[in-house]
Amino acid sequence: MPKKKTEYTIRISHYDRYRHLHIKERGKIVFFRVQYETKINDMWYPVVRYDTAHSFAHRDLLDIKGQVVVKTPLFNQEYNDALTFAESDLKTNWEYYKKRFLEGK
């Protein structure tokens, strides 16, 4: 059975968006990346990203230069559950992440 790639972007506000990418094989997520971004002076900046790069599910908090400030592993390594958690967190807490990002924390 071939891998199925799903990718989309949701605008949260005029200056904020949520980007989603996952790859599924045989009903299971084998890779994902979900990211909240904010627009400053007509440029999009990644603020927080959940992904499975480095072979484990984790959250990266980023600074204005795109550098990872804090990397937090997700304790649930089942990617389907980790993706559900990541989506929920970004959609619920994006305003908190934006405030933290703009304050340079």
N, CA, C and O atoms as CSV, one atom per row, in Angstrom:
chain,resi,resn,atom,element,x,y,z
A,1,MET,N,N,0.848,-1.183,0.000
A,1,MET,CA,C,0.000,0.000,0.000
A,1,MET,C,C,0.892,1.245,0.000
A,1,MET,O,O,1.802,1.351,0.823
A,2,PRO,N,N,0.642,2.190,-0.916
A,2,PRO,CA,C,1.494,3.387,-1.003
A,2,PRO,C,C,1.267,4.341,0.160
A,2,PRO,O,O,0.238,4.312,0.835
A,3,LYS,N,N,2.255,5.174,0.362
A,3,LYS,CA,C,2.157,6.205,1.391
A,3,LYS,C,C,1.246,7.315,0.881
A,3,LYS,O,O,1.244,7.631,-0.309
A,4,LYS,N,N,0.470,7.905,1.796
A,4,LYS,CA,C,-0.433,8.992,1.435
A,4,LYS,C,C,0.010,10.263,2.146
A,4,LYS,O,O,0.105,10.301,3.373
A,5,LYS,N,N,0.280,11.297,1.368
A,5,LYS,CA,C,0.726,12.578,1.912
A,5,LYS,C,C,-0.455,13.551,1.954
A,5,LYS,O,O,-1.182,13.706,0.973
A,6,THR,N,N,-0.630,14.201,3.103
A,6,THR,CA,C,-1.669,15.211,3.282
A,6,THR,C,C,-0.997,16.492,3.731
A,6,THR,O,O,-0.195,16.499,4.665
A,7,GLU,N,N,-1.339,17.583,3.047
A,7,GLU,CA,C,-0.718,18.871,3.360
A,7,GLU,C,C,-1.739,19.977,3.160
A,7,GLU,O,O,-2.452,19.998,2.157
A,8,TYR,N,N,-1.811,20.911,4.128
A,8,TYR,CA,C,-2.715,22.049,4.003
A,8,TYR,C,C,-2.279,23.170,4.945
A,8,TYR,O,O,-1.477,22.966,5.856
A,9,THR,N,N,-2.830,24.356,4.699
A,9,THR,CA,C,-2.583,25.527,5.537
A,9,THR,C,C,-3.921,26.124,5.944
A,9,THR,O,O,-4.830,26.239,5.122
A,10,ILE,N,N,-4.041,26.506,7.217
A,10,ILE,CA,C,-5.249,27.145,7.724
A,10,ILE,C,C,-4.879,28.531,8.225
A,10,ILE,O,O,-3.966,28.683,9.037
A,11,ARG,N,N,-5.588,29.541,7.738
A,11,ARG,CA,C,-5.376,30.900,8.246
A,11,ARG,C,C,-6.136,31.038,9.563
A,11,ARG,O,O,-7.336,30.770,9.627
A,12,ILE,N,N,-5.433,31.456,10.606
A,12,ILE,CA,C,-6.047,31.663,11.916
A,12,ILE,C,C,-6.513,33.107,12.030
A,12,ILE,O,O,-7.566,33.391,12.600
A,13,SER,N,N,-5.716,34.010,11.482
A,13,SER,CA,C,-6.049,35.431,11.421
A,13,SER,C,C,-5.309,35.991,10.210
A,13,SER,O,O,-4.650,35.254,9.476
A,14,HIS,N,N,-5.424,37.284,10.013
A,14,HIS,CA,C,-4.730,37.897,8.881
A,14,HIS,C,C,-3.211,37.717,8.985
A,14,HIS,O,O,-2.522,37.634,7.968
A,15,TYR,N,N,-2.698,37.658,10.210
A,15,TYR,CA,C,-1.255,37.580,10.433
A,15,TYR,C,C,-0.778,36.248,11.014
A,15,TYR,O,O,0.374,36.136,11.432
A,16,ASP,N,N,-1.640,35.251,11.043
A,16,ASP,CA,C,-1.272,33.978,11.667
A,16,ASP,C,C,-1.815,32.809,10.851
A,16,ASP,O,O,-2.902,32.880,10.278
A,17,ARG,N,N,-1.027,31.727,10.814
A,17,ARG,CA,C,-1.467,30.536,10.101
A,17,ARG,C,C,-0.900,29.272,10.742
A,17,ARG,O,O,0.069,29.301,11.501
A,18,TYR,N,N,-1.543,28.179,10.402
A,18,TYR,CA,C,-1.182,26.856,10.878
A,18,TYR,C,C,-0.899,26.011,9.638
A,18,TYR,O,O,-1.758,25.884,8.765
A,19,ARG,N,N,0.300,25.435,9.556
A,19,ARG,CA,C,0.668,24.584,8.418
A,19,ARG,C,C,0.753,23.134,8.882
A,19,ARG,O,O,1.315,22.839,9.937
A,20,HIS,N,N,0.195,22.249,8.091
A,20,HIS,CA,C,0.086,20.837,8.458
A,20,HIS,C,C,0.600,19.954,7.317
A,20,HIS,O,O,0.281,20.169,6.147
A,21,LEU,N,N,1.399,18.964,7.689
A,21,LEU,CA,C,1.869,17.944,6.737
A,21,LEU,C,C,1.966,16.635,7.493
A,21,LEU,O,O,2.564,16.574,8.567
A,22,HIS,N,N,1.380,15.590,6.936
A,22,HIS,CA,C,1.605,14.262,7.495
A,22,HIS,C,C,1.630,13.229,6.380
A,22,HIS,O,O,1.034,13.412,5.318
A,23,ILE,N,N,2.334,12.140,6.652
A,23,ILE,CA,C,2.403,11.017,5.725
A,23,ILE,C,C,1.891,9.799,6.474
A,23,ILE,O,O,2.317,9.500,7.589
A,24,LYS,N,N,0.963,9.106,5.826
A,24,LYS,CA,C,0.323,7.948,6.431
A,24,LYS,C,C,0.601,6.711,5.572
A,24,LYS,O,O,0.577,6.768,4.343
A,25,GLU,N,N,0.862,5.608,6.247
A,25,GLU,CA,C,1.083,4.341,5.559
A,25,GLU,C,C,0.345,3.243,6.332
A,25,GLU,O,O,0.568,3.057,7.529
A,26,ARG,N,N,-0.524,2.529,5.641
A,26,ARG,CA,C,-1.318,1.467,6.267
A,26,ARG,C,C,-2.083,1.958,7.498
A,26,ARG,O,O,-2.161,1.268,8.514
A,27,GLY,N,N,-2.645,3.162,7.384
A,27,GLY,CA,C,-3.469,3.700,8.451
A,27,GLY,C,C,-2.720,4.313,9.620
A,27,GLY,O,O,-3.338,4.759,10.587
A,28,LYS,N,N,-1.400,4.339,9.544
A,28,LYS,CA,C,-0.602,4.896,10.643
A,28,LYS,C,C,0.226,6.067,10.143
A,28,LYS,O,O,0.742,6.051,9.026
A,29,ILE,N,N,0.343,7.078,10.982
A,29,ILE,CA,C,1.200,8.218,10.668
A,29,ILE,C,C,2.654,7.750,10.773
A,29,ILE,O,O,3.059,7.182,11.788
A,30,VAL,N,N,3.436,7.996,9.714
A,30,VAL,CA,C,4.860,7.637,9.738
A,30,VAL,C,C,5.749,8.879,9.789
A,30,VAL,O,O,6.943,8.780,10.075
A,31,PHE,N,N,5.164,10.050,9.512
A,31,PHE,CA,C,5.893,11.325,9.588
A,31,PHE,C,C,4.867,12.432,9.717
A,31,PHE,O,O,3.798,12.365,9.110
A,32,PHE,N,N,5.190,13.468,10.517
A,32,PHE,CA,C,4.347,14.659,10.529
A,32,PHE,C,C,5.167,15.888,10.872
A,32,PHE,O,O,6.222,15.814,11.501
A,33,ARG,N,N,4.630,17.034,10.428
A,33,ARG,CA,C,5.172,18.344,10.797
A,33,ARG,C,C,3.991,19.308,10.816
A,33,ARG,O,O,3.328,19.505,9.797
A,34,VAL,N,N,3.733,19.899,11.958
A,34,VAL,CA,C,2.706,20.924,12.076
A,34,VAL,C,C,3.377,22.142,12.694
A,34,VAL,O,O,4.183,22.035,13.619
A,35,GLN,N,N,3.024,23.296,12.158
A,35,GLN,CA,C,3.765,24.495,12.544
A,35,GLN,C,C,2.837,25.701,12.595
A,35,GLN,O,O,2.012,25.902,11.703
A,36,TYR,N,N,2.981,26.499,13.644
A,36,TYR,CA,C,2.286,27.780,13.740
A,36,TYR,C,C,3.263,28.866,13.299
A,36,TYR,O,O,4.415,28.895,13.732
A,37,GLU,N,N,2.786,29.760,12.429
A,37,GLU,CA,C,3.612,30.851,11.907
A,37,GLU,C,C,2.879,32.169,12.062
A,37,GLU,O,O,1.650,32.223,12.036
A,38,THR,N,N,3.664,33.240,12.224
A,38,THR,CA,C,3.086,34.583,12.294
A,38,THR,C,C,3.759,35.475,11.254
A,38,THR,O,O,4.925,35.281,10.909
A,39,LYS,N,N,3.012,36.443,10.767
A,39,LYS,CA,C,3.501,37.346,9.723
A,39,LYS,C,C,3.917,38.674,10.340
A,39,LYS,O,O,3.132,39.334,11.022
A,40,ILE,N,N,5.172,39.055,10.087
A,40,ILE,CA,C,5.710,40.319,10.579
A,40,ILE,C,C,6.352,41.027,9.387
A,40,ILE,O,O,7.239,40.474,8.736
A,41,ASN,N,N,5.903,42.251,9.104
A,41,ASN,CA,C,6.448,43.028,7.975
A,41,ASN,C,C,6.466,42.214,6.679
A,41,ASN,O,O,7.479,42.164,5.982
A,42,ASP,N,N,5.348,41.584,6.370
A,42,ASP,CA,C,5.147,40.803,5.142
A,42,ASP,C,C,6.024,39.552,5.022
A,42,ASP,O,O,6.171,39.005,3.929
A,43,MET,N,N,6.601,39.101,6.129
A,43,MET,CA,C,7.373,37.849,6.120
A,43,MET,C,C,6.773,36.895,7.146
A,43,MET,O,O,6.397,37.299,8.246
A,44,TRP,N,N,6.689,35.607,6.762
A,44,TRP,CA,C,6.179,34.581,7.667
A,44,TRP,C,C,7.326,34.008,8.497
A,44,TRP,O,O,8.379,33.654,7.967
A,45,TYR,N,N,7.102,33.924,9.801
A,45,TYR,CA,C,8.105,33.385,10.729
A,45,TYR,C,C,7.542,32.170,11.464
A,45,TYR,O,O,6.447,32.246,12.022
A,46,PRO,N,N,8.271,31.051,11.473
A,46,PRO,CA,C,7.833,29.912,12.271
A,46,PRO,C,C,8.009,30.228,13.753
A,46,PRO,O,O,9.055,30.730,14.165
A,47,VAL,N,N,6.999,29.938,14.541
A,47,VAL,CA,C,7.005,30.243,15.973
A,47,VAL,C,C,7.180,28.967,16.785
A,47,VAL,O,O,8.024,28.899,17.678
A,48,VAL,N,N,6.383,27.965,16.471
A,48,VAL,CA,C,6.473,26.671,17.159
A,48,VAL,C,C,6.170,25.567,16.146
A,48,VAL,O,O,5.289,25.700,15.297
A,49,ARG,N,N,6.921,24.483,16.262
A,49,ARG,CA,C,6.780,23.374,15.318
A,49,ARG,C,C,6.781,22.057,16.083
A,49,ARG,O,O,7.585,21.844,16.991
A,50,TYR,N,N,5.872,21.190,15.697
A,50,TYR,CA,C,5.886,19.803,16.156
A,50,TYR,C,C,6.262,18.960,14.950
A,50,TYR,O,O,5.725,19.159,13.860
A,51,ASP,N,N,7.185,18.018,15.137
A,51,ASP,CA,C,7.512,17.131,14.029
A,51,ASP,C,C,8.133,15.832,14.528
A,51,ASP,O,O,8.321,15.614,15.724
A,52,THR,N,N,8.440,14.984,13.556
A,52,THR,CA,C,9.047,13.690,13.866
A,52,THR,C,C,10.438,13.578,13.253
A,52,THR,O,O,10.947,12.475,13.054
A,53,ALA,N,N,11.046,14.712,12.956
A,53,ALA,CA,C,12.435,14.696,12.491
A,53,ALA,C,C,13.293,14.120,13.610
A,53,ALA,O,O,12.909,14.181,14.778
A,54,HIS,N,N,14.411,13.581,13.278
A,54,HIS,CA,C,15.325,12.966,14.255
A,54,HIS,C,C,14.729,11.684,14.847
A,54,HIS,O,O,15.193,11.201,15.879
A,55,SER,N,N,13.696,11.133,14.188
A,55,SER,CA,C,13.079,9.844,14.553
A,55,SER,C,C,12.359,9.844,15.897
A,55,SER,O,O,12.202,8.786,16.507
A,56,PHE,N,N,11.919,11.009,16.371
A,56,PHE,CA,C,11.068,11.043,17.561
A,56,PHE,C,C,10.174,12.277,17.505
A,56,PHE,O,O,10.551,13.308,16.949
A,57,ALA,N,N,8.989,12.155,18.088
A,57,ALA,CA,C,8.050,13.265,18.103
A,57,ALA,C,C,8.497,14.291,19.142
A,57,ALA,O,O,8.819,13.941,20.278
A,58,HIS,N,N,8.513,15.566,18.738
A,58,HIS,CA,C,8.952,16.617,19.646
A,58,HIS,C,C,8.385,17.968,19.225
A,58,HIS,O,O,7.854,18.130,18.127
A,59,ARG,N,N,8.517,18.942,20.143
A,59,ARG,CA,C,8.111,20.325,19.886
A,59,ARG,C,C,9.341,21.202,19.906
A,59,ARG,O,O,10.185,21.086,20.794
A,60,ASP,N,N,9.441,22.081,18.922
A,60,ASP,CA,C,10.512,23.078,18.871
A,60,ASP,C,C,9.897,24.464,19.036
A,60,ASP,O,O,9.002,24.847,18.283
A,61,LEU,N,N,10.381,25.212,20.025
A,61,LEU,CA,C,10.046,26.629,20.144
A,61,LEU,C,C,11.164,27.381,19.450
A,61,LEU,O,O,12.340,27.128,19.712
A,62,LEU,N,N,10.810,28.301,18.567
A,62,LEU,CA,C,11.789,28.974,17.722
A,62,LEU,C,C,11.908,30.451,18.060
A,62,LEU,O,O,10.994,31.053,18.624
A,63,ASP,N,N,13.056,31.024,17.703
A,63,ASP,CA,C,13.220,32.470,17.861
A,63,ASP,C,C,13.033,33.143,16.505
A,63,ASP,O,O,12.789,32.473,15.501
A,64,ILE,N,N,13.148,34.459,16.481
A,64,ILE,CA,C,12.912,35.240,15.263
A,64,ILE,C,C,13.868,34.865,14.134
A,64,ILE,O,O,13.554,35.085,12.964
A,65,LYS,N,N,15.025,34.305,14.465
A,65,LYS,CA,C,16.001,33.871,13.453
A,65,LYS,C,C,15.731,32.456,12.957
A,65,LYS,O,O,16.441,31.955,12.084
A,66,GLY,N,N,14.703,31.809,13.513
A,66,GLY,CA,C,14.373,30.447,13.113
A,66,GLY,C,C,15.174,29.381,13.840
A,66,GLY,O,O,15.127,28.203,13.486
A,67,GLN,N,N,15.914,29.807,14.863
A,67,GLN,CA,C,16.716,28.868,15.646
A,67,GLN,C,C,15.866,28.251,16.755
A,67,GLN,O,O,15.016,28.916,17.347
A,68,VAL,N,N,16.111,26.972,17.025
A,68,VAL,CA,C,15.388,26.286,18.089
A,68,VAL,C,C,15.896,26.787,19.438
A,68,VAL,O,O,17.091,26.710,19.725
A,69,VAL,N,N,14.988,27.299,20.259
A,69,VAL,CA,C,15.309,27.792,21.595
A,69,VAL,C,C,15.112,26.668,22.613
A,69,VAL,O,O,15.928,26.481,23.515
A,70,VAL,N,N,14.014,25.924,22.452
A,70,VAL,CA,C,13.699,24.815,23.361
A,70,VAL,C,C,13.177,23.643,22.537
A,70,VAL,O,O,12.265,23.809,21.727
A,71,LYS,N,N,13.753,22.462,22.741
A,71,LYS,CA,C,13.271,21.232,22.112
A,71,LYS,C,C,12.717,20.349,23.220
A,71,LYS,O,O,13.420,20.020,24.176
A,72,THR,N,N,11.435,19.965,23.081
A,72,THR,CA,C,10.769,19.159,24.099
A,72,THR,C,C,10.258,17.869,23.466
A,72,THR,O,O,9.388,17.915,22.596
A,73,PRO,N,N,10.781,16.719,23.887
A,73,PRO,CA,C,10.260,15.458,23.352
A,73,PRO,C,C,8.844,15.207,23.852
A,73,PRO,O,O,8.494,15.565,24.976
A,74,LEU,N,N,8.036,14.584,22.996
A,74,LEU,CA,C,6.700,14.176,23.410
A,74,LEU,C,C,6.809,12.779,24.001
A,74,LEU,O,O,7.453,11.900,23.428
A,75,PHE,N,N,6.190,12.585,25.123
A,75,PHE,CA,C,6.302,11.298,25.791
A,75,PHE,C,C,5.554,10.203,25.055
A,75,PHE,O,O,5.933,9.035,25.137
A,76,ASN,N,N,4.499,10.560,24.337
A,76,ASN,CA,C,3.752,9.568,23.575
A,76,ASN,C,C,4.402,9.422,22.209
A,76,ASN,O,O,4.269,10.306,21.362
A,77,GLN,N,N,5.093,8.335,21.989
A,77,GLN,CA,C,5.798,8.156,20.721
A,77,GLN,C,C,4.930,7.529,19.633
A,77,GLN,O,O,5.403,7.343,18.511
A,78,GLU,N,N,3.680,7.200,19.932
A,78,GLU,CA,C,2.742,6.766,18.897
A,78,GLU,C,C,2.416,8.014,18.070
A,78,GLU,O,O,1.775,8.940,18.567
A,79,TYR,N,N,2.855,8.036,16.821
A,79,TYR,CA,C,2.753,9.250,16.014
A,79,TYR,C,C,1.310,9.703,15.787
A,79,TYR,O,O,1.060,10.906,15.713
A,80,ASN,N,N,0.350,8.773,15.675
A,80,ASN,CA,C,-1.045,9.189,15.500
A,80,ASN,C,C,-1.497,10.039,16.686
A,80,ASN,O,O,-2.103,11.095,16.505
A,81,ASP,N,N,-1.200,9.573,17.896
A,81,ASP,CA,C,-1.582,10.312,19.104
A,81,ASP,C,C,-0.781,11.596,19.262
A,81,ASP,O,O,-1.322,12.617,19.687
A,82,ALA,N,N,0.489,11.553,18.927
A,82,ALA,CA,C,1.340,12.739,19.021
A,82,ALA,C,C,0.848,13.832,18.071
A,82,ALA,O,O,0.838,15.010,18.429
A,83,LEU,N,N,0.442,13.444,16.868
A,83,LEU,CA,C,-0.078,14.412,15.905
A,83,LEU,C,C,-1.370,15.035,16.415
A,83,LEU,O,O,-1.555,16.247,16.306
A,84,THR,N,N,-2.253,14.233,16.964
A,84,THR,CA,C,-3.506,14.756,17.524
A,84,THR,C,C,-3.216,15.757,18.628
A,84,THR,O,O,-3.834,16.821,18.678
A,85,PHE,N,N,-2.284,15.431,19.512
A,85,PHE,CA,C,-1.899,16.339,20.589
A,85,PHE,C,C,-1.325,17.641,20.020
A,85,PHE,O,O,-1.702,18.728,20.456
A,86,ALA,N,N,-0.417,17.530,19.050
A,86,ALA,CA,C,0.240,18.707,18.467
A,86,ALA,C,C,-0.779,19.642,17.825
A,86,ALA,O,O,-0.732,20.853,18.039
A,87,GLU,N,N,-1.692,19.089,17.046
A,87,GLU,CA,C,-2.718,19.910,16.404
A,87,GLU,C,C,-3.555,20.659,17.445
A,87,GLU,O,O,-3.799,21.859,17.314
A,88,SER,N,N,-3.980,19.949,18.456
A,88,SER,CA,C,-4.805,20.544,19.503
A,88,SER,C,C,-4.051,21.658,20.227
A,88,SER,O,O,-4.606,22.729,20.474
A,89,ASP,N,N,-2.794,21.405,20.566
A,89,ASP,CA,C,-1.998,22.404,21.277
A,89,ASP,C,C,-1.835,23.679,20.451
A,89,ASP,O,O,-2.026,24.779,20.968
A,90,LEU,N,N,-1.486,23.542,19.185
A,90,LEU,CA,C,-1.271,24.739,18.355
A,90,LEU,C,C,-2.555,25.517,18.147
A,90,LEU,O,O,-2.547,26.747,18.210
A,91,LYS,N,N,-3.645,24.832,17.902
A,91,LYS,CA,C,-4.915,25.519,17.662
A,91,LYS,C,C,-5.445,26.190,18.931
A,91,LYS,O,O,-6.132,27.208,18.853
A,92,THR,N,N,-5.132,25.629,20.086
A,92,THR,CA,C,-5.610,26.177,21.357
A,92,THR,C,C,-4.692,27.270,21.895
A,92,THR,O,O,-5.172,28.249,22.467
A,93,ASN,N,N,-3.386,27.118,21.722
A,93,ASN,CA,C,-2.409,27.974,22.412
A,93,ASN,C,C,-1.598,28.894,21.505
A,93,ASN,O,O,-0.592,29.449,21.946
A,94,TRP,N,N,-2.006,29.068,20.255
A,94,TRP,CA,C,-1.196,29.868,19.341
A,94,TRP,C,C,-0.994,31.309,19.838
A,94,TRP,O,O,0.065,31.892,19.605
A,95,GLU,N,N,-1.979,31.883,20.509
A,95,GLU,CA,C,-1.822,33.255,20.996
A,95,GLU,C,C,-0.750,33.341,22.086
A,95,GLU,O,O,0.012,34.306,22.144
A,96,TYR,N,N,-0.700,32.330,22.940
A,96,TYR,CA,C,0.359,32.265,23.958
A,96,TYR,C,C,1.732,32.157,23.290
A,96,TYR,O,O,2.667,32.865,23.663
A,97,TYR,N,N,1.844,31.269,22.307
A,97,TYR,CA,C,3.122,31.092,21.610
A,97,TYR,C,C,3.539,32.378,20.894
A,97,TYR,O,O,4.719,32.726,20.875
A,98,LYS,N,N,2.569,33.081,20.305
A,98,LYS,CA,C,2.888,34.330,19.609
A,98,LYS,C,C,3.414,35.375,20.590
A,98,LYS,O,O,4.413,36.040,20.314
A,99,LYS,N,N,2.746,35.520,21.729
A,99,LYS,CA,C,3.176,36.492,22.733
A,99,LYS,C,C,4.601,36.184,23.189
A,99,LYS,O,O,5.441,37.081,23.265
A,100,ARG,N,N,4.864,34.941,23.484
A,100,ARG,CA,C,6.198,34.507,23.937
A,100,ARG,C,C,7.251,34.803,22.860
A,100,ARG,O,O,8.341,35.288,23.162
A,101,PHE,N,N,6.907,34.504,21.602
A,101,PHE,CA,C,7.807,34.727,20.471
A,101,PHE,C,C,8.129,36.222,20.315
A,101,PHE,O,O,9.292,36.600,20.172
A,102,LEU,N,N,7.095,37.058,20.344
A,102,LEU,CA,C,7.296,38.499,20.164
A,102,LEU,C,C,8.058,39.134,21.320
A,102,LEU,O,O,8.733,40.147,21.137
A,103,GLU,N,N,7.953,38.545,22.508
A,103,GLU,CA,C,8.699,39.043,23.659
A,103,GLU,C,C,10.134,38.522,23.658
A,103,GLU,O,O,10.935,38.916,24.505
A,104,GLY,N,N,10.462,37.652,22.726
A,104,GLY,CA,C,11.828,37.130,22.616
A,104,GLY,C,C,12.185,36.098,23.647
A,104,GLY,O,O,13.357,35.939,23.988
A,105,LYS,N,N,11.189,35.387,24.155
A,105,LYS,CA,C,11.446,34.369,25.199
A,105,LYS,C,C,11.559,32.993,24.594
A,105,LYS,O,O,11.773,32.017,25.314
